[in-house]
Amino acid sequence: QVQLVESGGGSVQAGGSLRLSCAASGDTYRSSIYLMGWFRQAPGKEREGVASIDSIGRTRFADSVKGRFTVSVDNAKNTLYLQMNSLKPEDTAMYYCAAEEYSSPLHIPYVDSLNQHKYAYWGQGTQVTVSS
């Protein structure tokens, strides 16, 4: 099992910044071939992919956050980050991190990495609220 714990959420005004963290742990979390992602869900809306990063360093972003959000991972700390700048009220949501492990880089579904169904492990979420 892999455990994921998010932190860093909070309330900010529009134009502000937040950095979310996702700490990964667990007896089986030793794979060096992985895909990790950030998703969000606003009230009354479906969960949507925000950003992803894989062990090769490839990243993908939803169009709505391109140029404002960046994603990174610290492998030594087993921690995923989401830096969110120029926040907008429409970014308000519960943010979740997710992870999946693979036996080969060839198996990483990079093109489909913002699809929540590609992930087996999920955190509990951290709330982000952006006021206008």
C-alpha positions in Angstrom: 0.0 0.0 0.0 1.0 3.6 -0.6 -0.2 6.4 1.6 -0.5 9.9 0.3 -0.9 12.9 2.6 -1.6 16.4 1.2 -0.9 19.7 2.9 -0.6 23.4 2.1 -4.1 24.3 1.3 -5.7 27.4 2.6 -7.5 30.6 1.8 -6.0 33.3 -0.4 -7.1 36.3 -2.4 -7.2 36.2 -6.1 -3.7 36.8 -7.6 -2.1 35.1 -4.6 0.0 31.9 -4.4 0.0 28.6 -2.6 2.2 25.5 -2.7 0.6 22.2 -2.1 2.7 19.2 -0.9 1.9 15.5 -1.1 4.0 13.2 1.1 4.2 9.6 -0.1 4.9 6.6 2.2 4.3 3.0 2.6 5.9 -0.4 2.7 5.6 -0.9 -1.1 6.5 2.6 -2.2 9.9 1.9 -3.5 9.3 2.1 -7.2 11.5 4.5 -9.2 9.1 4.3 -12.1 5.9 6.3 -11.3 3.3 8.7 -12.3 2.0 11.3 -9.9 -0.8 13.8 -10.4 -2.9 16.5 -8.9 -6.6 16.6 -9.2 -9.3 18.9 -8.0 -13.0 18.8 -7.3 -15.2 21.8 -6.8 -18.7 21.5 -5.2 -21.2 20.1 -7.8 -18.5 19.4 -10.3 -16.6 16.3 -11.4 -13.0 15.7 -10.4 -10.6 17.0 -13.0 -6.9 16.5 -13.6 -4.8 19.6 -12.9 -1.2 18.5 -13.4 1.0 15.4 -13.6 4.6 14.4 -13.5 6.3 11.1 -14.2 9.6 9.6 -13.2 11.1 10.6 -16.5 10.3 14.2 -15.7 7.5 14.7 -18.2 4.7 17.0 -17.1 1.2 17.8 -18.3 -1.2 20.5 -17.3 -4.8 21.3 -17.7 -5.4 24.2 -20.1 -7.0 26.1 -17.3 -3.8 26.2 -15.2 -1.1 26.4 -17.9 1.4 29.2 -17.2 0.2 29.6 -13.6 0.8 26.2 -12.0 4.0 24.1 -11.9 4.5 20.6 -10.6 7.6 19.0 -9.2 8.8 16.1 -7.2 11.5 15.6 -4.6 12.5 12.0 -4.9 14.7 12.1 -1.8 11.7 13.2 0.3 9.1 11.2 -1.6 7.1 14.4 -1.9 5.1 15.9 -4.8 4.5 19.6 -5.0 2.1 21.9 -6.8 3.1 25.5 -7.0 0.0 27.6 -7.8 0.4 31.3 -8.8 -2.0 33.9 -10.0 -4.8 32.1 -8.3 -8.4 32.7 -9.5 -11.7 32.2 -7.7 -12.4 29.3 -10.1 -9.4 27.5 -8.7 -11.4 27.0 -5.5 -11.7 23.2 -4.9 -10.5 20.3 -2.9 -7.2 19.2 -4.3 -6.1 15.6 -4.3 -2.8 14.0 -5.1 -2.6 10.6 -6.7 0.1 8.1 -7.6 0.7 5.0 -9.6 3.7 2.7 -10.0 4.9 0.9 -13.1 7.5 -1.8 -13.9 8.7 0.0 -17.0 8.7 3.6 -18.2 7.1 2.3 -21.4 4.0 1.6 -19.4 3.5 5.1 -18.1 0.3 6.5 -19.7 1.8 10.0 -20.2 -0.7 11.2 -22.8 -3.6 10.1 -20.5 -2.0 11.2 -17.3 -4.7 13.6 -16.3 -7.2 10.8 -16.3 -8.1 9.9 -12.7 -8.7 6.3 -13.7 -5.0 5.8 -14.3 -4.2 6.1 -10.6 -4.6 3.6 -7.8 -3.5 5.6 -4.8 -5.1 8.7 -3.5 -4.7 11.2 -0.7 -7.6 12.6 1.4 -7.4 16.1 -0.1 -6.6 19.6 1.0 -9.0 22.5 0.5 -8.0 25.6 -1.5 -10.3 28.6 -1.4 -9.6 31.7 -3.5 -11.6 34.8 -2.8 -12.2 37.7 -5.3 
